[in-house]
Amino acid sequence: MSGDGNEVLIEILQVGNAVKVIAVDPNTGLEVSIVGAPSMSEEMLKRNAVKKLQYVLEKQNTSKAR
């Protein structure tokens, strides 16, 4: 899956009554995770994880620019 033109690695795990989605940026090694309901579609879970990864990457880049 890609976010902002970059490759993003995704792992989806069932944890009890929830689903944990891990998104990793292979360029930086930055890893984020979200937890969602099993009733959510896989695509929605992936999209939310990629959005969070993009947010954290942007926040990291703006803090380095200061």
MOKAWO-V886416 format. One record per helix or strand of 2 or more residues. SS is the DSSP state (@ for helix, = for strand). FROM is the first residue (numbers start at 1). LEN is the number of residues. If there is no record, write none. Layout:
ss:SS from:FROM len:LEN
ss:SS from:FROM len:LEN
This chain:
ss:= from:2 len:2
ss:= from:6 len:10
ss:= from:18 len:8
ss:= from:31 len:7
ss:@ from:42 len:24
